[in-house]
């Protein structure tokens, strides 16, 4: 992804009702910073720690800051990227800083897919592993600058959007047919022989069709991540299956590469 807005929030608490206290944004093109935005309102004469948003006013409903943020997105209509994107995105949507369909990606997942050998992908561990800073300060601008430095080193190739989709949820309602009843316009192969494949997220074809494609190529199908699962195929808006697959060391491939592997990319397989 060559254009993105890296973003970090400080919220003081995990609950979305706790509010937003700091927002930092870096506009990145081809892994170079071209602009930045910082939003935060310090409390005068505050004495105490100044991380996790402490020492700042709650700006979650402040129209001045919301307007500045939205104008920044209009100037740079790029996807947003946050290190724990489901968390940050939840706050931004709840307080209407972004719409529910605004494209967002998780840098933690992208880095994890690029380097599957690390024990932890929390920011403090990544900062130490890639030696980009001595510590994580847990202030918005400092944290997002560290994320940028790590991404510039890793340059992930696979980015998975974060969010929910009613369309993707409806895919799971139709079950795959028995192998002998599958009439897709593809040949049978043994490319996936020995693989137990699970699918997550929204792809070009409905979930049951993706499963039938795998079956026609020799795979068994798993509807959840189990001890037998050997491959997870991920589409848009992937959920908890992705995290479980990472934890268990299961092979992960995006749906585009899956179709390429089966020589089916850009081929209409439906009657």
Buried (B, 14 or more C-beta within 10 A) or exposed (E): BEEBBBBBBBBBEEEBEBBBBBBBBBBBEEBEEEEBBEBBBEEEEEEEEBBBBBBBBBBBEBEEBBEBBEEBBEEBEBBBBBBBBBBBBBBBBBBEBBEEEBBBBBBBBBBBBBBEEEEEBEBBEBBBBBEBBEEBBBBBBBBBBBBBBBBBBBEBEBBBBBBEBEEBEEBBEEEBBEEEEBEBEBEEEEBBEEBBBBBBBBBBBBBBBBBBBBBBBBBBBBBEBEEEBBBBBBBBBBBEBBBBBBEEEBEBBBBBBBBEBBEBEEEEBEE
